């Protein structure tokens, strides 16, 4: 169970870092943008990609949080949850 808890913490940390990196990249691009932002196709594409990736990362973080809660309440099901999470 301790190994699964550690894996959960690592995955959560990696995903939170990814989310922070996405935010930083977007802010950097916004700061460097010149002219009308609506005409900047590269910026619009970055916004769309960031939104898609951020939505997925938030979904994963939420899923990991649910798994953590279930593991804390019911340690014997943790192995099953890890196997199922990989298919989601």
N, C-alpha and C positions, 0 to 999 in steps of 0.2 A: 504494500500500500504506500509506503514511503517513496518508493521509486515512481509510482504513478503521480503522487503529489508533487514531486520534484519536476516531473515532465510537464505537468499542468502549469506549474509556476513558470517554467522556461518558455512554454508555448505562449502563455499570456504575455510575458515580458517581450518576447520577440514581436508579437502582433501589436503591442502598444508602441514599441519602437518604430515599427513600420508605419503606423498611423502618424506618429510624430514626424517621421521623415517625409511622408506625403504632404503633411501640412507645411513643413519648412520649404519643400520644393515649390509648392504652390505660392506661398508668400513671396519667395524669392522671384518667381516668374512675374507675379503681379507687380512687385516693386520695380522690375526692369522693363515692364511694358511701357511702350510709348504710344501716344496717339489714342485713337478711339479703341477701347478694349473690344468692342463688338466687331471691329474689323480685323482683329488679330486672331487669325485662324489657329495658329499654334497655341495661343493662350486658351482659346475655347476648347481645343482638343485636350490640352492638359487638364482643364477643369473637368471635362467629361471623364477622362481616365481616372483622375483623382477621386471623383465622386464614386465611380464604380468600385475602385479598389478600397476606398474607405468604407463603403457600405459592406463589402465582403469582410473586411477586417473587423468591423464592428459586430457583424453577425457571428464570426468566429469567437471573438472575445465574449460575447453573450453566451454562446454555446459552452465555452470553457467555464464560465461562471456557473452555469447550470450544472455541469458535470461536477464541479468542485462542491457545490451544495449537496448534490446527491451522494457523493463519496463521503462527505463528512457525516451525513445522516445514516448512510448505509454502506459501510466499507466493503462488504462482500460483493457488491455489484460493480466495483470499479473496473475490473478487467473487461467485463462485457461492454461497458460504456466506451472504453478506449477503442475496442474493436469496431463498435458501431460508429463512432465519431469519424473514423477514417473513410467511411462510405458516404458521409453526408457532404 
